[in-house]
Amino acid sequence: MAEQRIVPQGASEAFERSIELMDVLRSEGGCPWDGKQTHHSLVRYLVEESYEVIEAIEAQEQVNYELLKEELGDVLLQVLFHARIAGERGVEEGGFSIADVVEGLNQKLERRHPHVFGDSSVRSLNDKEVTAQWEELKKQEKPERLSVFDGIPPHLPALALADKVIAKADKGQVSLDVAGVVAPDDEHAAFAVELFEMVQRARAQGVDAEGALRRLMYAVIHSSEK
């Protein structure tokens, strides 16, 4: 944690310039490729850029900050892109602007951190209490989520998805009968059960199975290229 607050100079101007550039690219006379993109056509790029951020963070020796700076910019481009496309719809159709996105984030940060921005009587919380508070506030904000598994992104990579399901089940004190949903003669599902149980063991030992396997693959590729 930083010893003092850091608000970089020129951030507002630089961000506004990015918004202006996206406006030019999506407007008449702009870029034909950018102009024809949709939320759906951009999904693959959002996924790719997100994984490239992970690549920069999990570089061989240490975080590759030069690469991380570039890849975070590419992720920000996707945010600007999606917000611009959404802004081309009317408000009555669910449209919104990048300003709405940022303001929504600001409100959420303040709302989810009452121990920082709110009543001084709750400012002495430790990290576990802060996490519990965050979960309770999220529950209040999303009353439509009735199942302990609501809110899990279905398109997570399989190991990460399994880890998330286990975490949610543990938190909600739900027993997971994985073997019970597998047909005895389904060999593929039997392998899946083994993978699930490995994720359970990894989680019990504080290991991120998805990250561990990803780092192993990085090492294998690096070693094989020598």
Protein Blocks (a to p, Z undefined) as FASTA:
>chain_A
ZZbdcddehklmmmmmmmmmmmmmmmghiafklmmpcfklmmmmmmmmmmmmmmmmmgmk
lccfklmmmmmmmmmmmmmmmmmmmmmpcfklopacfklmmmmmmmmmmmmmmmlmmcfk
lmmccfklmmmmmmmmmmmmmmmlmbfkgoiafkbcfklmmmmmmmmmmmnopacdfklm
pcfklmklmmmmmmmmmmmmmmmnopafklmmmmmmmmmmmmmmZZ
